[in-house]
Amino acid sequence: MRYQYIFKYYEKFRQIGNELFHAGLNNFHSGNLSVREDQDVLITATGSKLGFLEKEDLVRVDLNGEEIGRASCEVSVHRAIYKETGVNAIVHAHAPYSVVLSFDNDHFMPMDGEGKVYFPNGVKIVHVRQSVASEEVALEIPNVLKKDKAVIVAGHGIFAVGDDLIEAAKWISSIENSAHLVYLHRCMKGVVK
């Protein structure tokens, strides 16, 4: 059964991982991707290089099963999102401008036209004590993602959801582009906060 999912999804995982890396939205070993099909989740392995994924970097886990050693350390967060929402795909990226703007804010409001269209109410920023692979993140962000397309975990990165990996990655890219523009605008005005 494992190979059936890898065969079906590998090329899309490889494409999205590569695009996120080359766009500067993840460093060499950061971020993770997953898709859900019924009670199965296919997720990138912990420490995998998203920009250069191999078939061995994809791990199948049961939605309700025990942790799998090779699955991304964020697997509990992905499972919590899938259990609470109707989404089919999750993309998590450490987008630098979004992370920078998350330190001192509870909400991110795009200023550009596209950002305003995609996120008319902005993007919620969740502040937690332990931002990486924590139970706190797994408890906090699914509630946001029941109604929103994405959420920023302060000091960590964006979790975005969609019907497929392409849609989820689209939200990451749009938020990061908007965050970059806000950052540049603030630099021009001498107010980087």
N, C-alpha and C positions, 0 to 999 in steps of 0.2 A: 504494500500500500504506500509506503514511503516514496518509492520511485515514481509512482503514478503522479503524485503531487509535484515532485521535483521536475519531471518531464513537462508537466502542464504549465508551471509558473517560472521556471528557471530563467528564461530569456527576459521576462519582464522585471524580475528581481535584479538581474545583471544590468539591464538598461537603466533602471531608476537609480540603483546604487552608484553606477558610473556617473550619471548626470549630477547627482547630489555632490559627489566628491569633486568633480571637475568644476562645478559652480562655486566651490568653496563653502558649501553648506555643512560639510563634515570634514574632520581631519582624517588621517590615514586609517584609524581603527574606531571611529566613533559612529554613533547612530545605529538604527536598526529598522528593519522592514518586516511586515508580516501580512499574511492573508488568512482569511477564515473560510472554511468550507464545511458546513454542518458543525460537527463537534471536533473537527481537526483544525489546527493552526499550523501553518508553515511559517517559520520565523528564522531570521539570520542567526548564526551561531555567535556566541560571545567572542569578542576579539576579531571577528572577521573583518576583512578589508572591503567595505561596501563598494569602493570604486573598482574592485577587481575580484568580484565574487566568483567562486567555483561552486560546482554542484554540491560538493561536500560541506559548503558553508550554510546549507539550508537544512533545518531541523524540524521534523514534524513532532508536535506535541498535542496531547489531548486537551481540549478546552477545560476539562475539570480534573485532569490527572495530576500526578505529582510532577515536581520540577525535573527537567531533563538537564543533566550536567553541561551539555554543549550549547543549549539554547541561550540566547541573549540574556544577560542579567536582568533585562527589563521585561522578561516573559510574564511575570506576575502583573505588571502594569498593562501589558497587551491583553492578557486574559480578562482582567477586570473591565477594560474598555469593551471588549467583545460581549461580555456577559450583560453589561448595562445598556448597550446600544445595539442598533441593527446594522452596524457597518460591516463591510467585508474586507477592509484593508486599513492598515495603520503605517504611517511613516513617521519616524522620529529622527530629527536632525539637530545638530548643535550650531545652528545658524548664528554667526558671530554678532551681527548688528542687533538681532532680536535679543540675544543674551545680554549684550551691553545695556540695552534700553530696559531690560527687566529688573536690573538691580535696585532701582529706586522708584519703581512704578508698580501699580496694581492693575493697570489697564494700558493697552497700547491702542492708540487711535491713528490709523493711517491718514496722511494728508493728501496723498496722490489720488487721482481719479480712479484708477483700477482698484486700489486698496479700499477706497470708499464704497465702490460697487460690491466687491466681494465681502467686505467686512464693515457694513454700515454702522454696526454697533461696536466696532473695535474688536480687540482680542483680549480675553481675560489673561492676566498674569497671576499664577498661583505661587504663593510663597510657602515653602515647607522647610523644616529643619534639615532633613536629609533628602536631597533632590535626586539622587541617583538610585534607581532600582529599589525604592523604599515602599513599604506598606502605606506610608502616608501619601505618596503620589498615587498609588493604586486606589486609595480611598477617595482622594480629592478630585482627580481629573475626569473620571467617567461621568460624574454629574454635569460637568461643564460640556462634555462632548455629546451628551444627550441632545443638546440644542445647538451647539456651535460646531464649526468645521475644524477648529484648531484651538489649542491652548498653549501658552508659554509657561514652562516651569522655570521660575526665576533662577538665574545663574546656571541653568542647565541646557534648555533647548525647547524646541517646539514638538508637540505631538499633534499630528493631523490625521483625519480620518476621511474615508471615502468609499465609494462603491468598488474602487480598484486602486492599485498603487499609483497610477497616473493621476487620478483625481486628488488623492491625499498629497502627493508630491507637489501638485499645482498650488495647493494652499500654502505649503511650506515656502515655495518659491515666491509667491505673491507677498506673504508676510515679510519675508526677508528683504525683498526689494523695497517695500514700503518702509521698513525699519531703516534701511540704508539711506533712503531719501530724507527721512526725519532726522537722522543723525547728521547728514550733510547740512541740512537746513539749520539745525541747532549750532553746528560749527560755524557756519556763515554769520550767525547772529551772536556768536561768542557765548552761547549757553548750551554746553554739552551736558545735559541731564535728562 
